[in-house]
Amino acid sequence: MLDFTRYRFLTFDCYGTLIDWESGIFSALRPVLARHGKSIDDQQLLELYGDLELEAESGEYRSYRDVLRMVVRGFGERLRFTPSQQEQDSLPNSISSWNPWPDTVAALQSLGRNYQLVILSNIDDDLFAGSRPKLQVTFRDVITAQQAACYKPCRRMFELALERIGASPTDVLHVGQSVYHDVIPAKLIGMSTVWVNRPSARPGVGAVMAASATPDLEAPGKRKPQRRASLLDMC
C-alpha cells in the first residue's frame, strides 16, 4: 500500500490519463476514413494508430504535430488512400477539442491541495496550450516532448522533470494510463507509479504498445473490476 504522505510531487501523463484521447482520435480519424470509403473497427483503429505513432516517434526527434500528420499518412498507406494536407492536419488540429475524463478536474483540484502537480506529456508546447485551460488547475511545471526533444518512454523526459522541479525520484509519484510510456520508465528511474487503467476499446492497452509491469497502485484496482478507472481513487 502506498504511503501518499511521502510524496511532494505528482507527475501526470496528460492524453489518455487526464484527457480522453481515444474519443478524440476516433472523432478526428473516422471522418477522414469515411471520406475515402474506409471502415475498420475500434480495436483495429487503435492498434494501427499505436503502431504508426510509435514508428513516427522513433529515430530523430520530430514535433508531435508532424508525428500525427505521419500517422494520418500511415493510415492512408495501410488502407490504400491518399489523405489531403487538410486531412493530415485535422488530427493535430483536433487536440484542443479533446475533453478531460469526467473525474479529471475534481481529482486534480483535490490532489492540488496537498501536492505540487506536474505534467509530463508526449506533446508540443502549443498543442498542450490548447488543452491546459480545460484542466482548471495550476501546474508547478509542464514538461513536454518538445522540451526534452524525445518521447516517453525516453528516460530524458523524466530526468528533465526531476531537474526542473528540484526533486529526487523518491519525492515523486508518477500517474499514467500507459504501462509502456509511463509505468515502466518511471519505475526504472526510481519513481513510484500509479496506473490509471482507463476504459478502452482495447482494454488495458488503448492506443499504445502492449507492455507488462507492476505499478505501485492501479486505479481503480483489480479487486474492483466493475468500476471505471478514476483518479478520484487517489484522493
C-alpha positions in Angstrom: 0.0 0.0 0.0 1.4 3.4 -1.0 2.1 5.9 1.8 0.9 9.1 0.0 2.4 11.3 2.7 5.9 10.6 1.4 5.4 12.4 -1.9 5.8 16.1 -2.6 5.0 15.9 -6.4 2.5 14.2 -8.6 3.6 14.0 -12.2 0.9 13.2 -14.7 0.7 11.9 -18.2 -2.0 14.0 -20.0 -3.5 12.4 -23.1 -5.1 9.2 -22.1 -4.8 9.8 -18.4 -6.3 13.2 -17.9 -7.9 13.7 -21.3 -10.0 11.1 -23.2 -7.7 10.8 -26.2 -9.4 7.7 -27.6 -12.7 9.7 -28.2 -10.5 12.4 -29.7 -8.7 10.0 -32.0 -12.0 8.5 -33.2 -13.7 11.9 -33.8 -10.7 13.0 -35.9 -9.9 9.9 -37.9 -13.3 8.4 -38.6 -14.4 11.3 -40.9 -11.1 11.0 -42.8 -11.6 7.3 -43.3 -15.3 7.7 -44.2 -14.5 10.3 -46.9 -12.3 7.7 -48.6 -14.8 4.8 -48.1 -12.7 3.1 -45.5 -14.0 1.5 -42.3 -12.2 -0.5 -39.6 -13.4 -1.4 -36.1 -12.3 0.5 -32.9 -9.8 -2.1 -31.8 -8.2 -2.2 -35.2 -8.1 1.6 -35.4 -6.4 1.9 -32.1 -3.9 -0.9 -32.8 -2.9 0.7 -36.1 -2.8 4.2 -34.5 -0.4 2.9 -31.8 1.9 1.2 -34.3 2.0 4.2 -36.6 2.6 6.7 -33.7 5.4 4.5 -32.3 7.1 4.3 -35.7 6.8 8.1 -36.2 8.2 8.9 -32.7 11.2 6.6 -33.3 14.6 7.9 -34.6 15.4 11.6 -34.8 13.0 13.8 -32.9 10.2 15.5 -34.8 7.4 17.6 -33.5 4.2 15.9 -32.3 2.3 17.8 -34.9 4.4 16.1 -37.5 4.1 12.8 -35.8 0.3 13.0 -36.1 0.5 14.0 -39.7 2.6 10.9 -40.3 0.0 8.8 -38.5 -2.7 10.0 -40.9 -0.5 9.4 -43.9 0.2 5.9 -42.4 -3.5 5.1 -42.3 -3.6 6.1 -46.0 -0.7 3.8 -46.9 -2.1 0.9 -44.9 -5.7 1.3 -46.1 -4.8 2.5 -49.6 -5.9 6.1 -49.9 -4.2 9.4 -50.1 -5.1 11.9 -47.4 -5.1 15.6 -48.3 -2.9 18.1 -46.5 -6.1 19.3 -44.7 -6.8 15.8 -43.6 -3.3 15.3 -42.4 -3.6 18.5 -40.3 -7.0 17.5 -38.9 -5.7 15.1 -36.3 -3.2 17.6 -34.6 -5.7 20.4 -35.0 -8.4 18.5 -33.2 -6.4 18.1 -29.9 -7.7 21.4 -28.5 -11.3 20.0 -28.7 -10.5 16.8 -26.8 -12.1 16.8 -23.4 -11.0 15.7 -19.9 -12.3 12.5 -18.4 -15.3 13.2 -16.1 -13.3 12.7 -13.0 -10.2 14.6 -14.0 -10.9 18.2 -12.9 -12.3 17.3 -9.5 -9.4 14.9 -8.8 -6.7 17.4 -9.8 -8.3 20.2 -7.7 -8.4 17.8 -4.7 -4.9 16.5 -5.2 -3.6 20.0 -5.7 -4.4 20.9 -2.1 -1.7 18.5 -0.9 0.7 18.0 -3.7 2.5 20.0 -6.4 1.2 18.9 -9.8 3.4 18.5 -12.9 2.5 17.5 -16.5 4.9 15.1 -18.3 3.4 14.6 -21.8 4.4 13.5 -25.3 3.1 16.7 -26.9 4.2 20.0 -28.4 4.0 23.2 -26.2 1.5 24.9 -28.4 -0.8 21.8 -28.6 -0.8 21.4 -24.8 -1.6 25.1 -24.5 -5.0 24.4 -26.1 -5.8 21.7 -23.5 -4.4 23.4 -20.4 -7.5 25.6 -19.7 -9.7 22.5 -19.6 -7.8 21.1 -16.7 -8.7 24.0 -14.4 -5.7 23.8 -12.1 -2.3 25.4 -11.7 0.7 23.2 -12.5 4.1 23.6 -10.9 5.6 22.8 -14.3 4.8 21.3 -17.7 7.4 19.1 -19.3 6.7 18.3 -23.0 8.4 16.1 -25.5 9.3 19.3 -27.4 11.3 20.5 -24.4 13.1 17.2 -23.9 13.4 16.5 -27.7 12.3 13.0 -27.2 9.2 10.9 -26.4 8.3 8.8 -23.5 9.4 6.1 -22.6 12.6 8.2 -23.2 14.4 8.5 -19.8 15.4 12.1 -20.6 11.9 13.3 -20.1 11.7 12.0 -16.6 15.2 13.3 -15.8 14.3 16.8 -17.1 11.2 16.8 -14.9 13.2 16.0 -11.8 15.8 18.6 -12.7 13.2 21.3 -13.3 11.2 20.7 -10.1 14.3 20.1 -8.0 13.2 16.7 -6.7 14.6 13.2 -6.2 12.7 10.2 -7.7 11.5 9.2 -4.2 9.7 12.6 -3.9 7.6 11.8 -6.9 4.5 9.7 -7.7 4.0 9.3 -11.4 0.5 8.8 -12.7 -0.2 7.4 -16.2 -2.5 5.4 -18.4 0.2 3.7 -20.4 2.3 1.0 -18.9 4.7 1.2 -21.8 5.1 5.0 -21.8 4.8 5.8 -18.1 4.9 2.9 -15.6 8.0 1.2 -16.9 10.3 4.2 -17.5 9.1 5.9 -14.2 9.9 2.8 -12.2 13.3 2.4 -13.9 14.3 5.9 -12.8 13.1 5.2 -9.2 9.7 6.9 -9.1 6.6 5.2 -7.6 3.8 4.7 -10.1 0.0 4.7 -10.4 -1.5 3.0 -13.5 -4.9 4.6 -14.3 -6.5 1.7 -16.2 -8.9 3.7 -18.3 -11.8 2.1 -20.2 -10.8 1.4 -23.8 -11.8 -0.3 -27.0 -8.5 -2.2 -26.4 -8.8 -2.9 -22.6 -5.6 -2.4 -20.7 -3.7 -1.2 -23.7 -5.6 1.5 -25.6 -3.8 3.2 -28.5 -0.3 2.3 -27.2 2.1 -0.6 -27.3 1.2 -3.5 -25.0 3.7 -3.9 -22.2 3.9 -5.6 -18.8 4.9 -4.1 -15.5 3.6 -3.9 -11.9 2.6 -0.4 -10.8 2.7 0.5 -7.1 -1.1 1.2 -7.4 -3.7 0.5 -10.0 -6.8 2.7 -10.1 -9.4 1.5 -9.5 -7.7 -1.8 -8.7 -8.1 -5.3 -9.8 -10.4 -6.1 -6.9 -13.0 -3.7 -8.3 -13.2 -4.7 -12.0 -16.7 -3.5 -12.4 -15.7 0.1 -11.8 -14.4 2.5 -14.3 -10.8 3.7 -13.6 -10.9 7.0 -11.6 -8.3 9.5 -10.4 -10.6 10.1 -7.5 -9.4 6.8 -6.1 -6.2 8.6 -5.2 -7.9 11.5 -3.4 
